[in-house]
Amino acid sequence: MNTTKLQFKAALAARLGEPRSDIVLLKPLKNGIKVLDKATKQHLGGLTFDYLRNAGGVYVACEVTGGVVHDVLAGLVLPYESNLLIPATMSFNSLSEDRKEFSPDIGGVVRVHDGMDIDRTCGEIIERLSKWHIPKMERLIAASEGLIDDVVAYPDHYAYPLPIIAICLIQNGCQDVDAALAPYARNKRIARNRNLDFLTALKVHPLLAQ
């Protein structure tokens, strides 16, 4: 491993304690950030950095595996499989990004090279995580209203887009969930089918706001 790469990894690791959250506890690790419940310290997900040798740089992967949405989905019987290949509620990495949320370059990799400004690059990474990735995870974990916009923008990042939207509507006090959900059910990127039978179980779920 060359000197620049070693210096970059050390500099980034030293700054992973900078992001803050009012929703969750962020615990910096050597190669990422663990996301925990503030009260129970339950593991809710995390961000992980990995080096892609062929691209000569680092990318980030994000995953949410806890929170009210995750817990409700875990007990929901649906007639189709999750969009994801793992038991997570949300999972994505910057290699699939098309809006340059993590990297200023197409491809989702922050290049590490001799002569680079390591401090500036690490600062930009922390800024992007704080602006994009961590808030996106917070909105899912808290089932806040902005979650719906996230799911609409990136349905492939979520295990069950339509039920997640329904959970968010119920959790935020929507008075007519059926009517509010109908437009999303017609969106083929969000709905695997238009079967809304799962709504009955969601409306009486003890973890959701009544």
N, CA and C of each residue as an Amber inpcrd file, in Angstrom:
protein
   630
   0.8530000  -1.1870000   0.0000000   0.0000000   0.0000000   0.0000000
   0.8930000   1.2430000   0.0000000   0.6420000   2.1580000  -0.9450000
   1.5370000   3.3070000  -1.0470000   1.3120000   4.3100000   0.0870000
   2.2740000   5.2050000   0.2180000   2.2570000   6.1610000   1.3220000
   1.0330000   7.0590000   1.2860000   0.6740000   7.5450000   0.1010000
  -0.4800000   8.4410000  -0.0090000  -1.7620000   7.7590000   0.4580000
  -1.9370000   6.5010000   0.0760000  -3.1360000   5.7710000   0.4760000
  -3.1800000   5.5880000   1.9890000  -2.0420000   5.2610000   2.5820000
  -1.9810000   5.1050000   4.0240000  -2.2980000   6.4160000   4.7360000
  -1.7480000   7.5050000   4.2390000  -1.9980000   8.8120000   4.8380000
  -3.4580000   9.2050000   4.7020000  -4.0350000   8.9130000   3.5480000
  -5.4420000   9.2440000   3.3090000  -6.3410000   8.4550000   4.2650000
  -6.1140000   7.1590000   4.3890000  -6.9530000   6.3290000   5.2600000
  -6.8660000   6.7920000   6.7090000  -5.6600000   7.1440000   7.1460000
  -5.4790000   7.6150000   8.5170000  -6.1690000   8.9570000   8.7290000
  -6.0500000   9.8530000   7.7480000  -6.6580000  11.1800000   7.8670000
  -8.1790000  11.0860000   7.8740000  -8.7460000  10.2200000   7.0260000
 -10.1980000  10.0590000   6.9830000 -10.7040000   9.4400000   8.2840000
 -10.0140000   8.4080000   8.7610000 -10.4260000   7.7570000  10.0080000
 -10.4360000   8.7440000  11.1690000  -9.4870000   9.6830000  11.1620000
  -9.3860000  10.6600000  12.2410000 -10.5430000  11.6500000  12.2500000
 -11.2650000  11.7460000  11.1330000 -12.3410000  12.7390000  11.0340000
 -13.7350000  12.1120000  11.0800000 -13.8050000  10.8080000  11.2110000
 -15.1120000  10.1490000  11.1740000 -15.9450000  10.3890000  12.4310000
 -15.3580000  11.0370000  13.4340000 -16.1330000  11.4060000  14.6050000
 -16.7710000  12.7740000  14.4890000 -16.5480000  13.4600000  13.3590000
 -17.0690000  14.8180000  13.1950000 -18.5680000  14.8980000  12.9180000
 -19.1390000  14.0160000  12.0900000 -20.5800000  14.1290000  11.8250000
 -21.4050000  14.0070000  13.0980000 -22.4960000  14.7570000  13.1670000
 -23.3760000  14.7640000  14.3400000 -24.7990000  14.4040000  13.9320000
 -25.5550000  13.8920000  14.8840000 -26.9440000  13.5360000  14.6300000
 -27.7770000  13.7360000  15.8820000 -28.9870000  14.2790000  15.7070000
 -29.9400000  14.4000000  16.8060000 -30.8250000  13.1590000  16.8980000
 -30.7350000  12.2920000  15.8890000 -31.6300000  11.1470000  15.7800000
 -30.9830000   9.8660000  16.2910000 -29.7210000   9.6600000  15.9370000
 -29.0310000   8.4170000  16.2590000 -27.6680000   8.7110000  16.8770000
 -27.0320000   7.6610000  17.3720000 -25.6700000   7.7620000  17.8860000
 -24.7190000   7.3020000  16.7960000 -23.7680000   8.1460000  16.4410000
 -22.7980000   7.8180000  15.4040000 -21.4730000   7.4520000  16.0630000
 -21.0310000   6.2260000  15.8580000 -19.7960000   5.7440000  16.4660000
 -18.7390000   5.5570000  15.3740000 -17.6780000   6.3590000  15.3880000
 -16.6510000   6.2340000  14.3520000 -15.8600000   4.9370000  14.4960000
 -15.5640000   4.3300000  13.3690000 -14.7560000   3.1270000  13.3130000
 -13.5310000   3.3980000  12.4390000 -12.6860000   2.4170000  12.2820000
 -11.4900000   2.5910000  11.4690000 -11.8360000   2.8300000  10.0030000
 -12.8380000   2.1040000   9.5200000 -13.2030000   2.1940000   8.1050000
 -14.6660000   2.5620000   7.8950000 -15.2520000   3.3090000   8.8360000
 -16.6400000   3.6690000   8.6530000 -17.2530000   4.2790000   9.8930000
 -18.5770000   4.2920000   9.9130000 -19.3310000   4.8430000  11.0380000
 -20.4610000   3.8800000  11.3710000 -20.5350000   3.4600000  12.6250000
 -21.6200000   2.6020000  13.0720000 -22.7700000   3.4890000  13.5460000
 -23.9890000   3.1140000  13.1920000 -25.1800000   3.8610000  13.5840000
 -25.9270000   3.0650000  14.6470000 -26.1240000   3.7050000  15.8120000
 -26.7420000   3.0330000  16.9430000 -27.9410000   3.8180000  17.4620000
 -28.8610000   3.1150000  18.1050000 -29.9690000   3.7700000  18.7920000
 -29.4060000   4.5200000  20.0040000 -29.8080000   5.7730000  20.1820000
 -29.2430000   6.5800000  21.2690000 -29.5630000   6.0180000  22.6490000
 -30.7560000   5.4760000  22.8110000 -31.1740000   5.0090000  24.1270000
 -30.7000000   3.5930000  24.4290000 -30.8810000   2.6930000  23.4760000
 -30.6050000   1.2750000  23.7230000 -29.2480000   0.8210000  23.2190000
 -28.6100000   1.6410000  22.3940000 -27.3370000   1.2950000  21.7440000
 -27.5070000   0.1380000  20.7590000 -28.7310000  -0.1410000  20.3650000
 -28.9950000  -1.1760000  19.3680000 -28.3860000  -0.7730000  18.0370000
 -27.8160000  -1.7490000  17.3460000 -27.2160000  -1.4910000  16.0310000
 -28.3190000  -1.2300000  15.0020000 -28.2290000  -0.1060000  14.3170000
 -29.2460000   0.2680000  13.3320000 -28.7240000   0.2880000  11.9010000
 -27.4170000   0.2220000  11.7450000 -26.8470000   0.2800000  10.4060000
 -25.4720000   0.9050000  10.4290000 -25.0180000   1.3320000   9.2630000
 -23.7110000   1.9640000   9.2330000 -23.2620000   2.3580000   7.8470000
 -22.1520000   3.0780000   7.8180000 -21.4820000   3.4690000   6.5850000
 -20.1030000   2.8240000   6.5940000 -19.7100000   2.2630000   5.4720000
 -18.4180000   1.5850000   5.3730000 -17.6660000   2.0780000   4.1510000
 -16.3780000   2.3580000   4.3350000 -15.5310000   2.7850000   3.2230000
 -14.6840000   1.6150000   2.7470000 -14.5320000   1.5210000   1.4480000
 -13.6850000   0.4730000   0.8870000 -12.8790000   1.0560000  -0.2670000
 -11.7040000   0.5020000  -0.4710000 -10.8190000   0.9850000  -1.5320000
 -10.9800000   0.1030000  -2.7520000 -11.2130000   0.7330000  -3.8870000
 -11.3710000   0.0160000  -5.1470000 -10.0890000   0.2000000  -5.9600000
  -9.2890000  -0.8380000  -5.9900000  -7.9630000  -0.7190000  -6.5950000
  -8.0150000  -0.3340000  -8.0690000  -8.9330000  -0.9480000  -8.8160000
  -9.0000000  -0.6540000 -10.2460000  -9.3540000   0.8000000 -10.5390000
 -10.1430000   1.4000000  -9.6400000 -10.5480000   2.7950000  -9.8240000
  -9.5980000   3.7570000  -9.1120000  -8.7200000   3.2090000  -8.2820000
  -7.7490000   4.0390000  -7.5880000  -8.3570000   4.9820000  -6.5730000
  -9.3640000   4.5070000  -5.8460000  -9.9960000   5.3940000  -4.8880000
 -10.9370000   4.6810000  -3.9430000 -11.6300000   5.4670000  -3.1270000
 -12.4990000   4.9340000  -2.0880000 -13.9630000   5.2060000  -2.4150000
 -14.8280000   4.2650000  -2.0500000 -16.2660000   4.4820000  -2.1870000
 -16.9220000   4.1770000  -0.8470000 -18.1840000   4.5600000  -0.7010000
 -18.8870000   4.3410000   0.5600000 -20.1300000   3.4830000   0.3290000
 -20.4060000   2.6110000   1.2740000 -21.6210000   1.7950000   1.2580000
 -22.4330000   2.1130000   2.5080000 -23.7530000   2.2110000   2.3620000
 -24.6440000   2.5410000   3.4740000 -25.6890000   1.4470000   3.6440000
 -26.0200000   1.1670000   4.8890000 -26.9850000   0.1150000   5.1680000
 -27.7650000   0.4440000   6.4360000 -29.0780000   0.2100000   6.3990000
 -29.9280000   0.3620000   7.5830000 -30.5680000  -0.9900000   7.8860000
 -30.3570000  -1.4580000   9.1210000 -30.8610000  -2.7710000   9.5140000
 -31.6360000  -2.7040000  10.8360000 -32.1420000  -1.5140000  11.1650000
 -32.8960000  -1.3650000  12.3940000 -33.7880000  -0.1430000  12.3490000
 -34.5490000   0.0690000  13.4080000 -35.4930000   1.1760000  13.4470000
 -36.9140000   0.6880000  13.2660000 -37.8670000   1.5770000  13.4580000
 -39.2730000   1.1810000  13.4380000 -39.6930000   0.6070000  12.0900000
 -39.2360000   1.2020000  10.9900000 -39.6160000   0.6960000   9.6640000
 -39.0840000  -0.7280000   9.4810000 -37.8390000  -0.9330000   9.8410000
 -37.2300000  -2.2600000   9.7230000 -37.9790000  -3.2850000  10.5710000
 -38.3070000  -2.9120000  11.7930000 -38.9820000  -3.8450000  12.7000000
 -40.3870000  -4.1890000  12.2080000 -41.0910000  -3.2060000  11.6600000
 -42.4350000  -3.4760000  11.1400000 -42.3580000  -4.3820000   9.9120000
 -41.4420000  -4.0910000   9.0140000 -41.3070000  -4.9020000   7.8010000
 -40.9320000  -6.3470000   8.1280000 -40.1610000  -6.5360000   9.1790000
 -39.7020000  -7.8830000   9.5300000 -40.8590000  -8.8340000   9.8090000
 -41.9820000  -8.2930000  10.2720000 -43.1360000  -9.1380000  10.5790000
 -44.2320000  -9.0840000   9.5330000 -43.9520000  -8.4110000   8.4240000
 -44.9640000  -8.2370000   7.3730000 -44.8390000  -9.3470000   6.3270000
 -45.9600000  -9.9700000   5.9960000 -45.9740000 -11.0200000   4.9790000
 -46.3350000 -10.3860000   3.6350000 -45.4040000 -10.4410000   2.6970000
 -45.6170000  -9.8380000   1.3810000 -45.4720000 -10.9030000   0.2950000
 -46.1840000 -10.7440000  -0.8290000 -46.1760000 -11.7720000  -1.8780000
 -45.0060000 -11.6470000  -2.8510000 -43.9560000 -10.9640000  -2.4570000
 -42.7910000 -10.8220000  -3.3280000 -41.5470000 -10.5990000  -2.4850000
 -40.3970000 -10.7940000  -3.1020000 -39.1330000 -10.7000000  -2.3910000
 -38.6490000  -9.2570000  -2.2950000 -37.7330000  -9.0550000  -1.3790000
 -37.1020000  -7.7510000  -1.2030000 -36.2980000  -7.3530000  -2.4380000
 -36.1930000  -6.0560000  -2.6790000 -35.3240000  -5.5570000  -3.7520000
 -33.8550000  -5.8420000  -3.4670000 -33.5340000  -6.0510000  -2.2010000
 -32.1430000  -6.2030000  -1.7840000 -31.7850000  -7.6810000  -1.6270000
 -30.5020000  -7.9630000  -1.6520000 -30.0520000  -9.3410000  -1.5240000
 -29.6560000  -9.6690000  -0.0910000 -29.8690000  -8.7390000   0.8100000
 -29.4950000  -8.8940000   2.2100000 -30.6850000  -8.4950000   3.0860000
 -30.7010000  -8.9180000   4.3480000 -31.8330000  -8.5810000   5.2310000
 -31.7280000  -7.1700000   5.7910000 -31.6950000  -6.1930000   4.9210000
 -31.6290000  -4.7870000   5.3130000 -32.8650000  -4.0760000   4.7820000
 -33.1820000  -2.9460000   5.3890000 -34.2950000  -2.1330000   4.8980000
 -33.8350000  -1.1860000   3.8000000 -32.5930000  -0.7390000   3.9090000
 -31.9900000   0.1010000   2.8810000 -30.5440000  -0.3120000   2.6990000
 -30.0920000  -0.3500000   1.4600000 -28.6940000  -0.6590000   1.1870000
 -28.3220000  -0.0770000  -0.1690000 -27.2180000   0.6630000  -0.1910000
 -26.7260000   1.2070000  -1.4560000 -25.2670000   1.5930000  -1.2900000
 -24.5930000   1.7840000  -2.4040000 -23.2300000   2.2970000  -2.3410000
 -23.0400000   3.3680000  -3.4010000 -21.9760000   4.1190000  -3.2550000
 -21.7740000   5.2690000  -4.1310000 -21.4280000   4.8660000  -5.5600000
 -21.0720000   3.6120000  -5.7890000 -20.7370000   3.1770000  -7.1410000
 -21.9460000   3.2660000  -8.0760000 -23.1460000   3.2360000  -7.4820000
 -24.3650000   3.3030000  -8.2960000 -24.9570000   4.7020000  -8.3630000
 -24.2950000   5.6820000  -7.7580000 -24.8760000   7.0260000  -7.7170000
 -24.7980000   7.6980000  -9.0810000 -25.8010000   8.5240000  -9.3450000
 -25.8090000   9.2850000 -10.6050000 -25.9530000  10.7800000 -10.3520000
 -25.9310000  11.1860000  -9.0760000 -26.0800000  12.5960000  -8.7420000
 -24.8610000  13.1480000  -7.9980000 -23.7780000  12.3760000  -7.9880000
 -22.5130000  12.8000000  -7.3850000 -22.6730000  13.2090000  -5.9220000
 -23.4020000  12.4050000  -5.1540000 -23.5790000  12.7060000  -3.7380000
 -22.2940000  12.4620000  -2.9390000 -21.5280000  11.4540000  -3.3280000
 -20.3050000  11.1280000  -2.5860000 -19.0470000  11.6230000  -3.2910000
 -18.9880000  11.3900000  -4.5750000 -17.7920000  11.7630000  -5.3350000
 -18.1190000  12.8600000  -6.3380000 -17.1910000  13.7990000  -6.5520000
 -17.4180000  14.8280000  -7.5730000 -17.2720000  14.2790000  -8.9880000
 -16.8180000  13.0400000  -9.0940000 -16.6150000  12.4140000 -10.3970000
 -17.6580000  11.3350000 -10.6520000 -17.9880000  11.1130000 -11.8920000
 -18.8970000  10.0370000 -12.2660000 -18.2520000   8.7060000 -11.8900000
 -19.0320000   7.8220000 -11.3080000 -18.5170000   6.5260000 -10.8990000
 -18.5260000   6.3100000  -9.4070000 -18.7200000   7.3930000  -8.6320000
 -18.8990000   7.2620000  -7.1960000 -17.6570000   6.9450000  -6.3990000
 -16.4760000   7.1590000  -6.9770000 -15.2210000   6.8860000  -6.2810000
 -14.4410000   8.1840000  -6.0950000 -13.9760000   8.4120000  -4.8810000
 -13.0870000   9.5420000  -4.6050000 -11.6620000   9.0600000  -4.8430000
 -11.0020000   9.6060000  -5.8340000  -9.6710000   9.1340000  -6.2190000
  -8.6230000   9.5160000  -5.1810000  -7.7120000   8.5860000  -4.9430000
  -6.5910000   8.7970000  -4.0270000  -5.3130000   8.7180000  -4.8580000
  -4.5440000   9.8030000  -4.8740000  -3.3820000   9.8450000  -5.7670000
  -2.2910000  10.7290000  -5.1740000  -1.0860000  10.5290000  -5.6200000
   0.0370000  11.3380000  -5.1590000  -0.1960000  12.8010000  -5.5040000
   0.1360000  13.6670000  -4.5800000  -0.0150000  15.0980000  -4.8060000
  -1.3820000  15.6450000  -4.4400000  -2.2860000  14.7780000  -4.0080000
  -3.6320000  15.2330000  -3.6610000  -3.6040000  16.0170000  -2.3530000
  -4.6130000  16.8550000  -2.1690000  -4.7790000  17.5800000  -0.9080000
  -5.6180000  16.6910000   0.0000000  -4.9570000  15.9190000   0.8400000
  -5.6460000  14.9260000   1.6580000  -6.6270000  15.5710000   2.6310000
  -6.2230000  16.6300000   3.3040000  -7.0910000  17.2820000   4.2760000
  -8.3540000  17.8280000   3.6150000  -8.1800000  18.4740000   2.4730000
  -9.3420000  19.0370000   1.7700000 -10.2830000  17.9230000   1.3060000
  -9.7100000  16.8570000   0.7540000 -10.5280000  15.7520000   0.2630000
 -11.3030000  15.0870000   1.3920000 -10.6440000  14.8650000   2.5220000
 -11.3290000  14.2550000   3.6650000 -12.4350000  15.1760000   4.1890000
 -12.1650000  16.4810000   4.1990000 -13.1780000  17.4400000   4.6250000
 -14.3940000  17.4080000   3.7190000 -14.1650000  17.2740000   2.4140000
 -15.2780000  17.2020000   1.4650000 -16.0850000  15.9260000   1.6640000
 -15.4080000  14.8290000   1.9620000 -16.1100000  13.5720000   2.2130000
 -17.0050000  13.6910000   3.4450000 -16.4770000  14.2490000   4.5200000
 -17.2670000  14.4260000   5.7390000 -18.4660000  15.3290000   5.4700000
 -18.2480000  16.3790000   4.6960000 -19.3370000  17.3000000   4.3660000
 -20.4320000  16.5950000   3.5750000 -20.0380000  15.7540000   2.6410000
 -21.0220000  15.0410000   1.8170000 -21.7850000  14.0030000   2.6460000
 -21.0870000  13.3220000   3.5270000 -21.7700000  12.3600000   4.4000000
 -22.8010000  13.0590000   5.2780000 -22.4150000  14.2250000   5.8010000
 -23.2970000  14.9740000   6.7030000 -24.4850000  15.5850000   5.9710000
 -24.3040000  15.8610000   4.6960000 -25.3610000  16.5100000   3.9090000
 -26.2950000  15.5030000   3.2690000 -25.7760000  14.3450000   2.8830000
 -26.5560000  13.4080000   2.0890000 -26.7860000  12.0590000   2.7730000
 -25.7270000  11.3280000   3.0520000 -25.8630000   9.9400000   3.4650000
 -26.4570000   9.7820000   4.8620000 -25.9250000  10.4990000   5.8280000
 -26.4260000  10.3510000   7.1930000 -27.8730000  10.8290000   7.3250000
 -28.2490000  11.9900000   6.7670000 -29.6630000  12.3890000   6.8370000
 -30.6040000  11.3850000   6.1680000 -30.1510000  10.7730000   5.0830000
 -30.9880000   9.7780000   4.4110000 -31.2260000   8.5800000   5.3330000
 -30.2000000   8.1650000   6.0420000 -30.3520000   7.0700000   6.9960000
 -31.2440000   7.4830000   8.1680000 -31.0740000   8.7060000   8.6420000
 -31.8940000   9.2130000   9.7460000 -33.3770000   9.2180000   9.3760000
 -33.6800000   9.6590000   8.1630000 -35.0950000   9.7450000   7.7540000
 -35.7510000   8.3680000   7.7130000 -35.0050000   7.3590000   7.3110000
 -35.5570000   6.0090000   7.3090000 -35.7190000   5.4890000   8.7380000
 -34.6970000   5.6610000   9.5470000 -34.7440000   5.1640000  10.9240000
 -35.8680000   5.8320000  11.7140000 -36.0640000   7.1380000  11.5000000
 -37.0920000   7.8840000  12.2260000 -38.4450000   7.8700000  11.5220000
 -38.4950000   7.3270000  10.3100000 -39.7230000   7.3330000   9.4960000
 -40.2740000   8.7450000   9.3640000 -39.4020000   9.7010000   9.1220000
 -39.8400000  11.0910000   8.9780000 -40.3850000  11.3390000   7.5760000
 -41.0870000  12.4410000   7.3990000 -41.8040000  12.6950000   6.1520000
 -40.8890000  12.7260000   4.9320000 -39.6640000  13.1910000   5.0840000
 -38.7420000  13.2340000   3.9510000 -38.3900000  11.8730000   3.3990000
 -38.6930000  10.8120000   4.1560000 -38.4170000   9.4540000   3.7010000
 -39.1310000   9.1500000   2.3890000 -40.3380000   9.6340000   2.2340000
 -41.1070000   9.3350000   1.0250000 -40.3960000   9.8700000  -0.2090000
 -39.8920000  11.0800000  -0.1360000 -39.1500000  11.6410000  -1.2710000
 -37.9120000  10.8110000  -1.5750000 -37.2490000  10.3160000  -0.5430000
 -36.0690000   9.4700000  -0.7420000 -36.4280000   8.1930000  -1.4900000
 -37.5130000   7.5600000  -1.0680000 -37.9250000   6.3020000  -1.6920000
 -38.3240000   6.5250000  -3.1460000 -39.0250000   7.6090000  -3.4040000
 -39.4290000   7.9250000  -4.7800000 -38.2030000   8.1620000  -5.6600000
 -37.2000000   8.8330000  -5.1130000 -36.0000000   9.1490000  -5.8890000
 -35.1320000   7.9190000  -6.1310000 -35.0660000   7.0210000  -5.1280000
 -34.1760000   5.8610000  -5.2240000 -34.8710000   4.5890000  -4.7260000
 -35.9240000   4.1310000  -5.3970000 -36.6450000   2.9540000  -4.9090000
 -35.7860000   1.6960000  -4.8260000 -34.7780000   1.5870000  -5.6780000
 -33.9340000   0.3940000  -5.6570000 -33.0580000   0.3050000  -4.4140000
 -32.9480000   1.3970000  -3.6590000 -32.1470000   1.3840000  -2.4450000
 -32.9070000   0.7820000  -1.2650000 -34.2020000   0.5240000  -1.4480000
 -35.0590000   0.1010000  -0.3410000 -35.6190000  -1.2960000  -0.5820000
 -35.7510000  -2.0600000   0.5020000 -36.2110000  -3.4410000   0.3990000
 -37.6240000  -3.5330000  -0.1740000 -38.5350000  -2.7510000   0.3820000
 -39.9450000  -2.7820000  -0.0290000 -40.4620000  -1.3450000  -0.1320000
 -40.2640000  -0.6900000  -1.2540000 -40.5790000   0.7390000  -1.3800000
 -42.0100000   1.1210000  -1.0210000 -42.9870000   0.4050000  -1.5690000
 -44.3840000   0.7960000  -1.3270000 -44.7910000   0.6140000   0.1390000
 -44.5220000  -0.5280000   0.7590000 -44.8430000  -0.6490000   2.1890000
 -44.0900000   0.3600000   3.0590000 -42.8770000   0.7010000   2.6810000
 -42.1310000   1.7010000   3.4530000 -42.8310000   3.0540000   3.3880000
 -43.3170000   3.4180000   2.2160000 -44.0630000   4.6730000   2.0840000
 -45.3270000   4.6220000   2.9370000 -46.0030000   3.4860000   2.9180000
 -47.2160000   3.3360000   3.7220000 -46.9070000   3.4820000   5.2110000
 -45.8420000   2.8710000   5.6680000 -45.4480000   2.9830000   7.0740000
 -45.1780000   4.4370000   7.4310000 -44.4950000   5.1370000   6.5410000
 -44.1900000   6.5480000   6.7840000 -45.4660000   7.3840000   6.8660000
 -46.4180000   7.1260000   5.9960000 -47.6880000   7.8580000   6.0130000
 -48.4180000   7.6430000   7.3340000 -48.5020000   6.3880000   7.7650000
 -49.2000000   6.0690000   9.0160000 -48.4770000   6.6900000  10.2000000
 -47.1560000   6.5730000  10.2090000 -46.3650000   7.0760000  11.3260000
 -46.4800000   8.5940000  11.4700000 -46.7490000   9.2580000  10.3530000
 -46.8430000  10.7240000  10.3750000 -48.2830000  11.2310000  10.3820000
 -49.2210000  10.3500000  10.7380000 -50.5900000  10.7690000  11.0000000
 -51.4600000  11.0100000   9.7940000 -51.1410000  10.4000000   8.6550000
 -51.9840000  10.5560000   7.4620000 -53.3960000  10.0420000   7.7540000
 -54.4000000  10.8300000   7.4150000 -55.7860000  10.4810000   7.7160000
 -56.4090000   9.5220000   6.7080000 -55.9000000   9.4990000   5.4850000
 -56.4380000   8.6060000   4.4520000 -55.2660000   7.9590000   3.7280000
 -54.7280000   6.9310000   4.3450000 -53.5330000   6.2710000   3.8170000
 -53.8070000   5.6380000   2.4580000 -54.9830000   5.0390000   2.2940000
 -55.3090000   4.3790000   1.0280000 -55.2320000   5.3670000  -0.1390000
 -55.8340000   6.5220000   0.0380000 -55.8410000   7.5240000  -1.0330000
 -54.4530000   8.0930000  -1.2580000 -53.7180000   8.3310000  -0.1810000
 -52.3720000   8.9020000  -0.3060000 -51.4110000   7.9190000  -0.9540000
 -51.6250000   6.6360000  -0.7380000 -50.7160000   5.6220000  -1.2660000
 -51.0000000   5.2690000  -2.7220000 -52.2350000   5.5170000  -3.1640000
 -52.6500000   5.0930000  -4.5070000 -51.7320000   5.5670000  -5.6350000
 -51.3080000   6.8370000  -5.6690000 -50.4290000   7.2670000  -6.7610000
 -49.0940000   6.5220000  -6.7860000 -48.5770000   6.1940000  -5.6180000
 -47.3090000   5.4610000  -5.5620000 -47.4890000   4.0180000  -6.0300000
 -48.6790000   3.4630000  -5.7740000 -48.9610000   2.0830000  -6.1860000
 -49.0250000   1.9530000  -7.7030000 -49.2380000   3.0610000  -8.3840000
 -49.2830000   3.0320000  -9.8520000 -47.8990000   3.2260000 -10.4750000
 -46.9280000   3.5260000  -9.6580000 -45.5630000   3.7330000 -10.1350000
 -44.8350000   2.3870000 -10.1440000 -44.5020000   1.8800000 -11.3180000
 -43.9110000   0.5420000 -11.4220000 -42.5160000   0.4570000 -10.8000000
 -41.8390000   1.5820000 -10.6310000 -40.5210000   1.5620000  -9.9910000
 -40.6590000   1.3950000  -8.4800000 -41.8180000   1.7520000  -7.9480000
 -42.0450000   1.6940000  -6.5060000 -42.8130000   0.4450000  -6.1070000
 -43.8360000   0.0810000  -6.8810000 -44.7190000  -1.0320000  -6.5250000
 -44.4200000  -2.2640000  -7.3730000 -44.1540000  -3.3750000  -6.7140000
 -43.9620000  -4.6320000  -7.4350000 -45.2970000  -5.1370000  -7.9760000
 -46.3620000  -4.8550000  -7.2540000 -47.7190000  -5.0920000  -7.7300000
 -48.6280000  -4.1360000  -6.9710000 -49.8860000  -4.0730000  -7.3290000
 -50.8080000  -3.1140000  -6.7220000 -51.5810000  -3.7010000  -5.5520000
 -51.1690000  -4.8390000  -5.0710000 -51.8380000  -5.4740000  -3.9440000
 -51.5400000  -4.6800000  -2.6740000 -52.5690000  -4.1300000  -2.0790000
 -52.4070000  -3.3210000  -0.8780000 -52.9470000  -4.0200000   0.3650000
 -53.0170000  -5.3420000   0.3260000 -53.5400000  -6.0880000   1.4700000
 -52.7240000  -5.8480000   2.7330000 -51.4570000  -5.4980000   2.5650000
 -50.5920000  -5.2950000   3.7340000 -51.0270000  -4.0930000   4.5740000
 -51.8460000  -3.2110000   4.0020000 -52.2780000  -2.0210000   4.7310000
 -53.0870000  -2.3680000   5.9810000 -53.8630000  -3.4190000   5.9040000
 -54.6890000  -3.8140000   7.0440000 -53.8270000  -4.0900000   8.2700000
 -52.7410000  -4.8230000   8.0510000 -51.8360000  -5.1410000   9.1590000
 -51.1030000  -3.8960000   9.6580000 -50.7380000  -3.0200000   8.7410000
 -50.0010000  -1.8230000   9.1360000 -50.8510000  -0.8780000   9.9780000
 -52.1170000  -0.7540000   9.6330000 -52.9830000   0.2060000  10.3250000
 -53.2160000  -0.1420000  11.7900000 -52.9970000  -1.3980000  12.1430000
 -53.2180000  -1.8060000  13.5340000 -51.9110000  -2.2550000  14.1900000
 -50.7950000  -1.9700000  13.5410000 -49.5120000  -2.4390000  14.0820000
 -49.1670000  -1.6780000  15.3560000 -48.7770000  -2.3580000  16.4160000
 -48.5220000  -1.6960000  17.6930000 -47.3170000  -0.7510000  17.6780000
 -46.4200000  -0.8990000  16.7210000 -45.2520000  -0.0230000  16.6640000
 -45.5190000   1.2950000  15.9210000 -46.6610000   1.3790000  15.2550000
 -46.9560000   2.5640000  14.4690000 -47.9280000   3.4960000  15.1950000
 -47.8030000   4.7870000  14.9160000 -48.6670000   5.7890000  15.5530000
 -50.1110000   5.5490000  15.1720000 -50.9910000   5.7040000  16.1340000
 -52.4190000   5.4930000  15.8810000 -53.1500000   6.8370000  15.8420000
